[in-house]
C-alpha cells in the first residue's frame, strides 16, 4: 500500500543526520573560503565522521554489515547531507549506492570475501564506477523516438593472459575517483560481444588517478588511466553487472538519490533566506513582514514541498515495484519526472533566496551564490532537462527501444 | 518612426565594437577567473578605452567631453558589454557620475573637478550610498529618522567631519572622486536629512576597506569605504544642506540625470550580454554535433535559440526607445520598466545559452558560466522587488 508514513527508524536517522549536519558539517561548509566555488576541496574529516555514522555504507545490506537502507531512507539522508554540503552528500551517496550494487547484487562470495572487509574497515575506502570515456555521448537528443540509441564508447580493453586480465585505457569523469579504494571498470574483452565489468583495486599496479580540478558535478571526480594493469580473472563480475551499473537495467525505476541531493540544496537556500528575512530590518520592519518577501518565501516552500513529494514518490516506487504493478503508482519514469521538477524548483528557490540577501546574495564569501551554483549544477546534470523531457516523452509515447544493451561496443 | 542612426552614432558604435573585439574580449575570461577580487581590475584596458573616449563620452562638449546623446551611450554600453559586461560597466559608471557633475554641481565645482577627470585616463568616479544597514531603505525610504543612512557629517567651521562606513560601493577601490550621501540631520527623515558631498580619494580620514568578492561582474570593483573623522571642505557640498535626494534621486526623487541614466545603463548593458549569448549559442548550435548531426537540427535547440533572439530583440527595441525618449526629454517610468525587464531577459537568455551548451563530460563552459553569473547581478540591482515596486510607484505619479 502506497504510504509515506515514515518508520520510527527513518525518523530517527533523519534526526541523527540533521543533527550531525548542524554540528559537524555546517560549521566547516559555511566558512568563507569554502563558499568560494573556485575552492571545491572536499571536507574529508566530515566525510570520515559521516562514515563512522554508517552513511558510507547506508544502502549496503545489514547481512553484509551496512544499514540496509531502502531508496526512501537513502533519499531522506541525502537531502539532509546536501543541506549541509552537496559534495559530501555526493561522495557518500555514490559509495553507498555502489556498495549495494556491487557487494549485495553482483559480487560472488569469493569477490565479497576479498573486498568487503576493506570496505567495512576503512572510513576512507570509497567505491567508484569507471564507465565513462572521452567521446561517449549518451544524450537522447537526435535519437528521440528513433533507432538506434546512442552508444557508449568503451575503448578500454581487458585482455586475458593466463589467469589474469591486462587492462589498458583511460576513463574520464569518474565520480569518487580521487577517493576510491576499489574501481568497477567497464571494459571490452577482445572476442566478446558485450562489455564487462572488472573489479580493480586502486592500488593495483598500472592504475593512476588524476583528480579533475573543479569538476562541474558535485563530489570528487577524476580520470583513471590503466596501463598494463593486471588483475586476477576472478575479479570479473557477472554479466548482469553492466546493466545494473550503467542504469540500463529493466529492474527498478531508478533511485532519485540525486534529486534528493538537489532538494537539500534548495532547502538550505530557503532556510538561509527565511532566517535572514526574520533578522534583517528594512522599511521599518523585518523583511518577512513585507508582502513581497513573504510571498516569495511562500512560493519557494510550495515548490520545495511538491518537489519532496516527487522525490519520495519516485523512491517509494523504487522500493515497491508492486505499487506500480497494482496501479497504486503510475508506471511513468518517476525519477526523471522528479529530476526536471526538482531541479527547476530548486534553481528558482536559490535565486529567490539570494535576492532576499540583496548584494550579499552575490558575494563569494556568502552561502547564497554557492547554493545558486550548486542548484545550477543539478539543473545541467544527467544530460540536462531537455534530454530528460525527451526520455519522458518516449515513455508517454509508448516508444520501446530494442531490448539489446545500450552499451554496444565502439572501437572494434 | 525612424530607427536610423546618425553617422556620429554609427561611428561610436563601430569604434566600441572594434575596441570590444580587440581589447576587451581577449582578456575577459582570464580577468573573470582571477580569484582575488582586488586583482581583477586592469588599468591597461581602462586607459586604452579612455584614450578612445569611452571614459568621458558623457561629459558635455562645453566642458571638453564628447557630449554624446543617450542613444549613443546605449549603443556603446551594449557593444562593450557584449565582450565583457563588467568592463562595460566600469566605463559607464563614469558617465553616470559625470552626468551628475554636469547637472548638479556649481560652476566652481565643475572647474575644480571636471578638467582633472577629463585629462587623467586613470581617473574614475564613484558614488557611495549603500551602507551595511541601509540598502533597500535608501531606494525606498521611509519617514523614520532612525532608518537609512547612518554615515554622519557634522559641520566644523569651513569643514564637514564625516564618520561611518559605506558598503558595496562601485569603483571605491580605484576611484579618485566620489559623491557621498551623509546624514546631516538625524532628527528628520532620511529624505530631508541627507546631504551630498564630493569626496576625493585622498581626503584625510577616508580610506578603503575590503574589496567585495562577487560571483559575477568580477572585473568591476566594489569596496568598503571607511570614514574616520574625514575632513571635507564646505565647498564640496553639492546643492543644499539636506538636499541630497533632490539632487540625485539617491534617496527617492527620480528627477535627474543620474537616475535616468542608471535605468538605461543596466538595460543597455544587459542587452550586450544577451547579444553575446545569442551569437555564441547560434554559432555553437551550428558547429557542435550530437549523434552525427548539428545540434541546430534539433527542434528543441531551434526553439531555445528562437526564444533567446526574440527576448533579446524585444529588449533592444525597449532600450533604444527609452534612450531616444531621454534624448527627446520625454521622461517616464518606462526607463525603469526597461531596467526591470532587462533583468528577466538577461537571466532567461543566459540560462538558455547554458542549456544549449550543456555540460560536456564533467565540465561546464567557462563563458556560459560567466554570462550566467554576470546576469545574476541584475537580480539585486534591477529586478528585485524593491526596484520593481519603486517603478510601480513612479507610474502612480504619472512620470
Interface residues (C-beta under 8 A of the other chain):
Chain A: X36 X37 X38 X132 X134 X137 X139 X141 X142 X143 X150 X172 X173 X212 X215 X216 X217 X221 X282 X283 X284 X292 X293 X296 X351 X354 X355 X357 X358 X359 X361 X362 X363 X364 X365 X369 X372 X373 X376 X380 X381 X383 X384 X385 X386 X390
Chain B: X35 X37 X130 X135 X136 X137 X140 X142 X144 X147 X167 X168 X212 X213 X214 X215 X216 X222 X290 X291 X292 X293 X295 X297 X298 X300 X304 X347 X354 X355 X358 X359 X361 X362 X363 X364 X372 X373 X376 X377 X379 X380 X384 X385 X386 X389
